[in-house]
Amino acid sequence: MKPKSSIPALKPYQPGKGMEEVKKEHNLSRIVKLASNENLYGCSPYVSDKLKEFGENAQFYPDGYALTLREKLSSFLSVEMDKIIFGSGSDEIVQMICRTYLEKGTNTVMATPTFPQYRHHATVEGAEVREIELENGFHNLTKMSEAIDENTRVVWLCTPNNPTGNYIKEEDLISFIQTCPKHVLLVIDEAYYEFVVAKDYPDSIALHKEHENIIVLRTFSKAYGLAGFRVGYGVGNEEVVRNLNTIRGPFNVTSIGQYAALHALDDQAFIEKVKQFNVQTRKKLEAFCAANNLTFYESETNFLLIHLPKSGLDVSNTLLTYGFIVRPGELLGIPNSIRVTIGKEEDMEEFQEALKKSLV
């Protein structure tokens, strides 16, 4: 059977090796996964306790409207309920946006490198993908603005950006929004929002209230430590959300995922603690890099993109033998680098020693 013409040129998403696979391959008893930017502190202990109370109702479909979670999130963000859409992770909402707004004859503008699913799903829909090279790791907003024309339907801003970790300052974002035509949907992807401590980081939720062509994406997969439950959300104007809901699967977020996210919102003290631990441990990794003549992109996330004097693939393969899984830059569009999740302090100390040995 022949797929649609856009499919043969694409490749399936290539996840890193699983922990059990690495254990068996290298005869290791312990693995530290630093490849997928998960919260290695896990989820809130409060959420863990509440999950033990989750009822045995697996025979029933989940609430397709996610009403209870929607009410809680609406209050938490101070936005109307009809401005929220939920996805099986925010990456499902990326797919929804592409299915809703992109087709052959349209184009979409994004940075490169950035979150690869923007390009992937846009290509599936037959749209032209216009990629603008990062400038010293940052979005080149001037060139992105210049790439927009009457056929542009979606512009993607990943801030903080994956895989570089840096962010778009408030004044720069506001200036860009003012140049963005009203017929263009501006997607502000804030998967790492909860890790940000920068004072000049924009309030994107407030900006969406002033501009009807903005949708903000966030997730419970990162700081909230619920990646396995697959819950993300978008906040946009009612028309955009209504259009996305037209193609959304009817029961796309599981009952237990909704339940976990609902209770995760109640423990913001845990999020604040994770944020502070992350900053402290990231600074120590940055100091290690500086002491060993390794450059890196300044990060506002729970990962660091480290430049290396040799192949990131080679270094990541060597690190596997020491029990550490990282993401090689060659798979992210930045050769001779690795992207490293910020883990617990004791794990990162061991990682630094392993990285030293891997660079010899």
N, C-alpha and C positions, 0 to 999 in steps of 0.2 A: 504494500500500500504506500502511496506517495504522500508525504506530508506537505504542508503549505511551503511555498518557495523560500521563506525566510529561515526555515528550520535547519537545513543541512549545514549552513555556515556557522551554526552555533554549537557550543559544547556544553554538556551538563555541568552544573556547579561542582567544583572539585574540592570537597572538604579535606581537612588535614587527616592524618592517620588517627584512628581511634586508639584510646588508651590501652585497651586489652590487646590490640594488634601489636602495638609497640612493645608491650611487656613480653609477649611471646617471641617477637622477632629478635629482641636483644637480651632475652633472658633476665629481665629486670623484675623486681618485686614492687617497685614504686615508680609512679609516673606523675609528673607535674605538667599539666596542660596549660600552656601560655600562648595558645594559637588563635583562640576565637573570641577574645575580649569578654569572657564571661566574668561574673563577680565571684571570685574564688573564696569569698567569705560566705557564700551561699545566700539563701534568703533569710529574712528576719526570723528569729526564734519564735516570735509571736505568730507568724504565718505558719511555721512548722507545727506549732501546737494546734492552731485552728484547723489545719489539714487533717489532723487525727480525728476531728469531729465531723468531717465531711460524710454526708449520708450515702447510703448504698442505693443510688438511683441511676445506675449505669444503663438501665434499660430505656430511659427516657432521653429524647433529644434535648440539647441545651436550649436555653432561652435565646431565640434568634435575634431579639432586640437587646439583649443583655441589660434589661431594665434596671436591676438593682445596682450593677456596676456603673451603668450610665448615670444614674442619679447621684451616686457617690462622686464620680469623676467630675460631673457637671458642677457640683458644689465645690469640690477641691480646686478646680481651675477657674471658677466663676464664669462659666460659659453656658449657653442654653443647651439643653440635651440634644436638640435636633442638629446641633453643629458638630456632633461627635460621631465618628464611625470607627468600628472595631475590626481588627484583622487578626489572623493567625500569625502574629508577629507583624511589625510594621512593614516588613517586606511584602506581605500579601497586599497591603494597601498600595505599595508601589506598583504591583501587578494590576490592581484595579484601576489605578490612574492611567496606566498605559492602555489598557483595554477600553477605557471610557473616552479618552481624548486623542489617542494617536492612531493613525492609519496611513496608508500610502498617500503621498502628496503633502503630508505634514512633516514638520521637523521638531526636534527637541534639543535643547542646549544644556550641556553639563560640563563640569571640569573633568580633567583626567590627570592622574588617576583619582578615582573616587569609588563609592560603593558600586560594584559592577552590575548589580541587578537593574539599575536604571537603563544602562545600555542594552542589557539582555532582553528585557521585556519590551523596550521600544523597538528593537530589531524584530522581535516576534510579530509585532503589529505592522511591520513594513514601513515604519517612519524613518526619515533620514536622521542620523545621530550626528550632532555637531559637538565635538569635544574640544575644549579649550585647555591647553596645558597649564598646570599650576605654575605659579611664579614664586620660587623659593618656598614651595610647599603650600602656598596660599592660593585661593581662588583669584583668578585675574578677572575681576568684575567688569573692568572696562571692555576687555575683548569679548567677554560673555554678552555684554549688552550690545556690542556691535554685531554679534552673530544672530541676533533676533531679527526676524522679518515678519511679513504678513502671514507666513505659513507656519510660524512657530506656535506650538500649542502648549508646551510644557517646558519650564526651566527648573533645573534641580540644583539646590544648594544644600550640601551636606555639611552641617556645622554643629559641633566640631567635625572635621572631615575624617573619614576613614579611607585611606590608611595613614594619613599624615598627623592627625591629632590636633591640628590647629583650627582656629575658629574665625568667623567673620565678625569684626567689631560693629557695635551698634551704629555708629555714624556711617560706616561703609555700607551696611545693609540698608539703612534708610535711604541713602543716596541711590543705591541700586534699584530699590523698589520704585522710586520716583521715575526711573528711566524705563521701567518694565511696562509695556503696553497692557491695557486692561483685558485684551483678548487672550492673554497668556496666563496660564495657571502657574504660579510660583510655588514650588514645593520646598519647604524648609524642613529638612530631615534632621531631627535632633535626638537621634538614638542615644547619644552620650550626654544629653542635657544635664542629668542629675550629678555628673562628675565635675561640672564646670564651677570654677571659683573666681574667674576673671570678672572684675568690676565693670568692664565695658562690654560685657556680653549682652546682647539685645533681649528684650522681652517680646518674643515672637508671638505669644498668645495675644498680647495687647496689640501688636501690629496687625494681626489678622482681623481684629475688630475694626480697624481703620481702612483696611484694603480688602475688598471682596474677592480678589483673585489670589489670595494666599491660603495654603493649607499647611498646617504644622503637623509633622509626624513624630511620635514618641513611642516608647516601648517599655514593657515590664521585663524585658529579657536581659538588660544590662545591670544597672545599679540595683534594681529590685531583686536580682538573683533568681528570676523565674523563667530562664531561657527554655527550659524543658516544657513549660506550659503553653508557650506560643501565644502571647497576648500583646498586641500593639494597638495603637489608636491614632486617629487623625482628627484635627480640629480645623474646620473650614466653614464657609458660609453654607446656609441651608441648601441652596441650589446645587453646589458642588457635592455635598454629602448625599443629597437625594439622587444625583446622577450616579455616584459611586455605588450606592445601595442597590441600584437597578441591576448591576452585574455581580454583586456580592453573593457568595454562596449563602443559603438560608440558615445554616447552623455552623458557621465557620469558626466560632470560638467555643471550646469545650466548656462544659459545666464546671469542671474542677479548675480550669484556667480562670474563668470568671470569678470563682470563689476565692482563689489565691490572690488575684489582683485586687479584689475588693478589700481584703484584709491587709494587703501590703500597703495600701494607701493610709492605713491607720497608724503605721509605725514609721513616721518621718524621722524620729530620733535615730533609728537604724540607718536610714539613708544618709543622714548627716555624719554619723560615725564612719560609715563606709567611705564617704567623700574625704574625710580628714585622714583616715588610714591610707587611702589611695594617694593623696598629695604627699604625705610623709615618705611613703615607700618609693614613689616615683622620683622624688628629689634625690633619694639615695642612689637610685639607678642612674640618674642624670650625672651625679657626682662621680660615680664609678666610670661612666663613659668619658667624662672630661679628663679624669686622671689617666685614662688609657688611650687618649687621643682618638676617641670615637665620637663623631659628630651625630647629631640627632635633631629631629624637628621638635620644637617646643610644643608641648601637648597639654590639652585641657581634658584629657580622657583617662581611661584606665589602661592605656597602652602607650608604648613608645616605639617610634620607627627609628631604628639605629642603622647608620651607614657603616659599612664594613670595608676593609681593604681587600676583600676577596668575595667570591660568590656566596650569596645568601643561601642558595640551595646546598652548597657544600657545608657551610657552617651549621645549617639547620639539621642536616643529616648527621653531622658529628654530635650535635647536642642531643639527638635521639639516643645515642649510646650512653649518655649520662642521665637519661631519664627526663629530658625536657623537650616538650613539643612547642615549637614556635612557627610562625608563618614566614616563609622566605619571600623576600621582596620581589623575586622574579615572577611570582604568581600574582603580584599586586601592581605590576607595572613600574617597579622601582628596583632595578637590578642592584646587586651588591648591598643588600640591606636585609634586615629581619624586623618583623613587627612582633613586639613582645608584650603580652598582657601583664599588667602589674598585679602580682599575686601577693600572698602573705609575706611578711618581712623575712621570716626564716627561709622560705623557699627562694626568695629573690637573692638572698646572700649566697645560697648554694648555686643558684643560676649564674651569678657573676663569676664564681670560680670556674664553673663549667665553660662559660663563654671565653674566659681567658685561655683555657686549654684548647678550645676549639679554634682559636685564631692563630695558634702556633704553626 
